[in-house]
Amino acid sequence: MQPEEQKQLLIQQIADMMEDEAVALAKQMLAEGYPPLELLGHCREAMEIVGKRYETGEYFLPELMLAGEMLGSIGEIAKPLIDQGAGTKAKGATVLIGTVHGDLHDIGKNIVSFMLDINGYNVIDIGIDVPVEEFIRNIREHKPVVVGLSGFLTLAFDSMKETIQRIEAEGLRQGMKIMIGGGQVDETILKHTGADAYGMNAMDAVNLCKNWIPA
């Protein structure tokens, strides 16, 4: 099978939720010397298809979860190969991301972290149910240019607002952008939380970061 045929088949298998086949094909392609960054780029193309199918109601949360699992499995295989070839090449701007306190959902956050990583950003993922103090501590330590607050539950919106208010109170907001995502975020929620922007999916998050600062 030619590389172009492999590429199209991989995208189709991921988009069609064929987990075993997609992971096996990715392993084969990488074993044959396929560039890992290009392969992860194809995963990104597949995720765009998955996102569109989710938006149109063809896919639901289980499909997003499965897509996240596939990305994680393929990423675990590809990333060591990228690290080998990258040498000491520095990552781009630092993005700090976490799910706010009171919320344990991490599927969307994990996909966003993965997509930002393969787009060249230095991603610091601090996990789920993150207390405000933990965000503050990590902002001081890592000095990110973008902070991403994730949350799926409605209660997360108040946690986002509380976190952002504390960031401002600590004098850490200047020179930094804050984006929110997860659940039913919209302009009303954006105003409620005080964030700079919101994203409906992982590619929105990547595009926001690209607009604010290049990788």
C-alpha positions, 0 to 999 in steps of 0.5 A, spaced: 500 500 500 502 506 498 503 512 503 497 516 500 493 510 501 495 508 508 494 516 510 487 516 507 485 509 510 488 511 517 484 517 517 477 513 515 479 508 520 479 513 526 473 517 523 469 511 523 471 508 530 475 502 527 480 502 533 483 496 533 485 497 525 487 504 526 492 503 531 495 497 528 495 501 521 499 506 525 504 501 528 505 499 521 506 505 518 511 508 523 515 501 523 516 502 516 519 509 517 512 514 516 514 520 519 511 521 526 509 528 526 505 527 519 502 521 522 499 525 528 497 530 523 493 525 519 490 524 526 488 531 527 484 531 520 481 525 522 479 528 529 476 534 525 471 529 521 469 526 528 468 533 531 463 535 525 460 528 526 459 530 533 456 537 531 451 534 526 448 529 531 451 523 528 456 522 533 455 522 541 459 522 547 461 515 547 464 516 540 468 522 542 471 518 548 473 512 543 476 517 539 480 520 545 482 513 546 485 512 539 489 518 539 492 516 546 494 509 543 497 512 537 500 518 540 504 513 545 507 510 539 508 516 535 511 521 541 517 517 543 519 517 535 518 524 535 522 525 541 528 521 538 528 526 532 527 532 535 533 532 539 534 538 543 529 542 539 525 547 544 517 547 544 513 553 543 509 557 547 507 554 554 499 553 555 497 550 562 490 546 562 486 543 567 479 541 569 476 546 574 474 543 581 468 540 582 469 536 575 472 530 573 471 530 566 478 529 562 476 527 555 475 533 552 481 536 556 486 530 554 484 531 546 485 539 547 492 537 550 494 532 545 492 537 539 496 543 542 502 538 543 502 536 536 501 543 534 508 545 537 506 548 544 509 546 551 503 543 554 502 543 562 496 538 563 495 539 571 489 534 571 482 534 573 478 537 579 484 542 580 483 547 586 484 554 584 490 554 589 493 549 584 492 553 578 495 559 581 501 555 583 502 552 576 501 559 573 507 562 578 511 556 576 510 555 569 508 562 567 504 560 561 502 565 555 495 561 555 491 558 560 485 553 558 480 551 563 476 545 562 469 543 565 463 539 562 458 540 568 454 546 569 457 547 576 464 548 572 462 555 570 462 558 577 468 554 578 471 557 572 469 564 574 472 563 581 479 561 578 479 567 573 477 572 579 483 569 583 488 569 577 486 577 577 486 578 584 493 575 584 495 580 579 497 574 574 492 576 568 496 581 565 500 578 558 496 572 559 490 569 555 484 565 558 480 560 554 474 555 556 471 549 553 467 543 555 460 542 556 455 548 553 459 554 553 457 560 549 457 567 549 453 568 555 458 563 559 464 567 556 461 573 559 459 569 566 466 567 567 470 573 564 475 569 560 478 571 553 475 566 549 471 559 548 472 553 544 467 548 542 472 543 540 480 541 540 481 545 533 478 551 536 483 551 542 489 550 537 486 556 533 485 560 539 492 559 541 495 560 534 491 567 533 494 569 540 501 567 539 505 562 534 507 556 537 
